[in-house]
Amino acid sequence: MDNLLAQAQAVLATTPSRWQTLTATIPEALLTLEPAPGEWPALQCLRHLLETEEKVFPVRLRAFLAGQNFPAFNPDTDGEKINSGMTPTELSAKFAAVRKNNLKLLAGLSPKDLTRTALHAELGKVTLGELINEWIGHDLNHTVQAERAMMQPFIAGSGPWRAYFKDHDIKYHEHGK
């Protein structure tokens, strides 16, 4: 992908304001609504994004720059749930602040840095460019996942239009209907 660093800056810079808008305007009941067993509510997606923004992506980026390898991260076993007592607005504000610092770290990279390699404990040899792509995909994935969770009561209540939402309807995917 041409100009990955500029694209990373652009995409990663949009996520905090998206979350700040969501947490400032969407009722907390909708943010915490569990869409289906095993699916994450929107607020859990935000907590996970904040946790990885604090403990995964900047740590890995610094490891690449220092020529070091790094461990895997499993949110189910490695996650600490340290931000669980914060309000949605506080979570999104903290996420925005941490992201701002990480964007500064990202801005210090050059295209040549993207070829740096390290060993990931589960995946083996990876490049910094691959990590940057994963960071962007992870960011967008969990934001879309959160929005999909908030869609569920509206999809269920849409009557004959429900079929138009089958790509996002969790019940459709559970039952294959």
C-alpha positions as a Markdown table, in Angstrom:
| # | Residue | x | y | z |
|---|---|---|---|---|
| 1 | Met | 0.0 | 0.0 | 0.0 |
| 2 | Asp | 1.4 | 3.3 | -1.0 |
| 3 | Asn | 2.2 | 5.8 | 1.7 |
| 4 | Leu | 1.2 | 3.5 | 4.6 |
| 5 | Leu | 2.4 | 5.9 | 7.3 |
| 6 | Ala | 0.3 | 8.8 | 6.0 |
| 7 | Gln | -2.7 | 6.6 | 5.7 |
| 8 | Ala | -2.1 | 5.2 | 9.2 |
| 9 | Gln | -2.0 | 8.7 | 10.6 |
| 10 | Ala | -5.2 | 9.7 | 8.8 |
| 11 | Val | -7.2 | 6.6 | 9.8 |
| 12 | Leu | -5.9 | 6.3 | 13.3 |
| 13 | Ala | -6.6 | 10.0 | 13.9 |
| 14 | Thr | -10.3 | 9.6 | 13.1 |
| 15 | Thr | -11.1 | 6.9 | 15.7 |
| 16 | Pro | -10.9 | 9.0 | 18.9 |
| 17 | Ser | -13.4 | 11.6 | 17.7 |
| 18 | Arg | -15.7 | 8.9 | 16.5 |
| 19 | Trp | -15.7 | 7.4 | 19.9 |
| 20 | Gln | -16.1 | 10.7 | 21.7 |
| 21 | Thr | -19.2 | 11.4 | 19.6 |
| 22 | Leu | -20.6 | 8.0 | 20.3 |
| 23 | Thr | -20.0 | 8.2 | 24.1 |
| 24 | Ala | -21.3 | 11.8 | 24.3 |
| 25 | Thr | -24.5 | 11.2 | 22.4 |
| 26 | Ile | -25.5 | 7.5 | 22.7 |
| 27 | Pro | -27.3 | 6.4 | 25.9 |
| 28 | Glu | -25.1 | 4.2 | 28.1 |
| 29 | Ala | -27.8 | 1.4 | 28.0 |
| 30 | Leu | -27.2 | 1.1 | 24.2 |
| 31 | Leu | -23.4 | 1.3 | 24.6 |
| 32 | Thr | -23.5 | -1.6 | 27.2 |
| 33 | Leu | -26.2 | -3.7 | 25.4 |
| 34 | Glu | -24.8 | -7.2 | 24.9 |
| 35 | Pro | -25.8 | -8.0 | 21.3 |
| 36 | Ala | -25.6 | -11.8 | 21.7 |
| 37 | Pro | -23.8 | -14.3 | 23.9 |
| 38 | Gly | -20.1 | -14.1 | 23.2 |
| 39 | Glu | -20.4 | -10.8 | 21.3 |
| 40 | Trp | -18.9 | -7.6 | 22.7 |
| 41 | Pro | -21.0 | -4.6 | 23.6 |
| 42 | Ala | -19.8 | -1.3 | 22.3 |
| 43 | Leu | -18.3 | -0.2 | 25.6 |
| 44 | Gln | -16.2 | -3.4 | 25.8 |
| 45 | Cys | -14.9 | -2.6 | 22.4 |
| 46 | Leu | -13.8 | 0.8 | 23.5 |
| 47 | Arg | -12.2 | -0.6 | 26.7 |
| 48 | His | -10.3 | -3.1 | 24.5 |
| 49 | Leu | -9.1 | -0.4 | 22.1 |
| 50 | Leu | -7.9 | 1.7 | 25.1 |
| 51 | Glu | -6.1 | -1.3 | 26.6 |
| 52 | Thr | -4.3 | -2.1 | 23.4 |
| 53 | Glu | -3.6 | 1.5 | 22.8 |
| 54 | Glu | -1.8 | 1.6 | 26.1 |
| 55 | Lys | -0.2 | -1.8 | 26.4 |
| 56 | Val | 0.1 | -3.4 | 22.9 |
| 57 | Phe | 0.7 | -1.1 | 19.9 |
| 58 | Pro | 3.2 | 1.4 | 21.4 |
| 59 | Val | 5.0 | -1.4 | 23.2 |
| 60 | Arg | 5.4 | -3.4 | 19.9 |
| 61 | Leu | 6.3 | -0.3 | 18.0 |
| 62 | Arg | 9.1 | 0.5 | 20.4 |
| 63 | Ala | 10.2 | -3.1 | 20.4 |
| 64 | Phe | 10.6 | -3.0 | 16.6 |
| 65 | Leu | 12.7 | 0.2 | 16.9 |
| 66 | Ala | 14.9 | -1.3 | 19.6 |
| 67 | Gly | 15.4 | -4.5 | 17.6 |
| 68 | Gln | 13.5 | -6.6 | 20.1 |
| 69 | Asn | 11.0 | -9.4 | 19.9 |
| 70 | Phe | 7.6 | -9.3 | 21.7 |
| 71 | Pro | 5.0 | -11.6 | 23.2 |
| 72 | Ala | 1.5 | -12.3 | 21.9 |
| 73 | Phe | -1.4 | -10.5 | 23.5 |
| 74 | Asn | -4.7 | -12.3 | 24.3 |
| 75 | Pro | -7.4 | -9.9 | 25.6 |
| 76 | Asp | -9.2 | -12.7 | 27.3 |
| 77 | Thr | -6.2 | -13.8 | 29.4 |
| 78 | Asp | -3.8 | -10.8 | 29.2 |
| 79 | Gly | -6.3 | -8.1 | 29.6 |
| 80 | Glu | -6.5 | -6.3 | 33.0 |
| 81 | Lys | -9.9 | -4.5 | 32.8 |
| 82 | Ile | -8.1 | -1.6 | 34.5 |
| 83 | Asn | -10.5 | 1.0 | 33.0 |
| 84 | Ser | -13.7 | -0.7 | 34.0 |
| 85 | Gly | -14.8 | 1.9 | 36.5 |
| 86 | Met | -14.7 | 4.8 | 34.1 |
| 87 | Thr | -17.7 | 6.4 | 32.4 |
| 88 | Pro | -18.0 | 6.1 | 28.6 |
| 89 | Thr | -17.1 | 9.7 | 28.2 |
| 90 | Glu | -14.0 | 9.3 | 30.5 |
| 91 | Leu | -13.0 | 6.2 | 28.5 |
| 92 | Ser | -13.2 | 8.0 | 25.2 |
| 93 | Ala | -11.3 | 11.0 | 26.5 |
| 94 | Lys | -8.5 | 8.8 | 27.8 |
| 95 | Phe | -8.4 | 6.9 | 24.5 |
| 96 | Ala | -8.1 | 10.2 | 22.7 |
| 97 | Ala | -5.2 | 11.3 | 24.9 |
| 98 | Val | -3.3 | 8.0 | 24.6 |
| 99 | Arg | -3.9 | 7.9 | 20.8 |
| 100 | Lys | -2.6 | 11.4 | 20.5 |
| 101 | Asn | 0.7 | 10.3 | 22.1 |
| 102 | Asn | 0.9 | 7.2 | 19.9 |
| 103 | Leu | 0.3 | 9.2 | 16.8 |
| 104 | Lys | 3.4 | 11.3 | 17.7 |
| 105 | Leu | 5.3 | 8.0 | 18.0 |
| 106 | Leu | 4.0 | 6.9 | 14.6 |
| 107 | Ala | 5.0 | 10.3 | 13.1 |
| 108 | Gly | 8.6 | 9.6 | 14.0 |
| 109 | Leu | 8.8 | 6.6 | 11.7 |
| 110 | Ser | 10.2 | 6.6 | 8.2 |
| 111 | Pro | 9.2 | 4.4 | 5.2 |
| 112 | Lys | 12.5 | 2.6 | 5.7 |
| 113 | Asp | 11.4 | 1.6 | 9.2 |
| 114 | Leu | 8.5 | -0.4 | 7.8 |
| 115 | Thr | 10.8 | -3.2 | 6.7 |
| 116 | Arg | 12.2 | -3.7 | 10.3 |
| 117 | Thr | 11.5 | -7.2 | 11.5 |
| 118 | Ala | 10.8 | -8.8 | 14.9 |
| 119 | Leu | 9.6 | -12.2 | 16.2 |
| 120 | His | 6.1 | -12.4 | 17.5 |
| 121 | Ala | 5.6 | -15.2 | 20.0 |
| 122 | Glu | 2.8 | -16.8 | 18.0 |
| 123 | Leu | 3.1 | -15.5 | 14.5 |
| 124 | Gly | 6.9 | -15.7 | 14.0 |
| 125 | Lys | 8.7 | -13.1 | 11.9 |
| 126 | Val | 6.7 | -10.0 | 11.2 |
| 127 | Thr | 7.5 | -6.5 | 9.8 |
| 128 | Leu | 6.7 | -3.1 | 11.3 |
| 129 | Gly | 4.7 | -2.4 | 8.2 |
| 130 | Glu | 2.5 | -5.5 | 8.9 |
| 131 | Leu | 2.1 | -4.2 | 12.5 |
| 132 | Ile | 0.9 | -0.8 | 11.2 |
| 133 | Asn | -1.6 | -2.5 | 8.9 |
| 134 | Glu | -2.8 | -4.7 | 11.7 |
| 135 | Trp | -3.2 | -1.6 | 14.0 |
| 136 | Ile | -5.4 | 0.1 | 11.5 |
| 137 | Gly | -7.4 | -3.0 | 10.8 |
| 138 | His | -7.8 | -3.7 | 14.5 |
| 139 | Asp | -8.9 | -0.1 | 15.1 |
| 140 | Leu | -11.6 | -0.1 | 12.4 |
| 141 | Asn | -12.7 | -3.7 | 13.2 |
| 142 | His | -13.5 | -3.0 | 16.9 |
| 143 | Thr | -15.2 | 0.3 | 16.1 |
| 144 | Val | -17.4 | -1.4 | 13.4 |
| 145 | Gln | -18.0 | -4.2 | 15.9 |
| 146 | Ala | -19.2 | -1.7 | 18.5 |
| 147 | Glu | -21.5 | 0.0 | 15.9 |
| 148 | Arg | -22.8 | -3.4 | 14.9 |
| 149 | Ala | -23.6 | -4.2 | 18.5 |
| 150 | Met | -25.6 | -1.0 | 18.8 |
| 151 | Met | -27.5 | -1.8 | 15.6 |
| 152 | Gln | -29.0 | -5.1 | 16.9 |
| 153 | Pro | -32.2 | -3.7 | 18.6 |
| 154 | Phe | -32.9 | -1.5 | 15.5 |
| 155 | Ile | -32.3 | -4.4 | 13.1 |
| 156 | Ala | -34.6 | -6.6 | 15.1 |
| 157 | Gly | -37.3 | -3.9 | 15.1 |
| 158 | Ser | -37.1 | -3.1 | 11.4 |
| 159 | Gly | -39.8 | -5.6 | 10.4 |
| 160 | Pro | -39.7 | -6.5 | 6.7 |
| 161 | Trp | -36.5 | -4.4 | 6.2 |
| 162 | Arg | -34.5 | -6.8 | 8.5 |
| 163 | Ala | -33.4 | -8.8 | 5.5 |
| 164 | Tyr | -31.5 | -5.8 | 4.2 |
| 165 | Phe | -29.3 | -6.0 | 7.3 |
| 166 | Lys | -28.4 | -9.7 | 7.1 |
| 167 | Asp | -24.6 | -8.9 | 6.9 |
| 168 | His | -24.9 | -7.2 | 10.3 |
| 169 | Asp | -27.7 | -9.1 | 12.0 |
| 170 | Ile | -26.2 | -11.3 | 14.7 |
| 171 | Lys | -29.3 | -13.5 | 14.9 |
| 172 | Tyr | -29.0 | -14.2 | 11.2 |
| 173 | His | -25.5 | -15.4 | 11.6 |
| 174 | Glu | -26.3 | -17.5 | 14.7 |
| 175 | His | -29.2 | -19.3 | 13.0 |
| 176 | Gly | -28.1 | -19.0 | 9.3 |
| 177 | Lys | -31.5 | -17.7 | 8.3 |
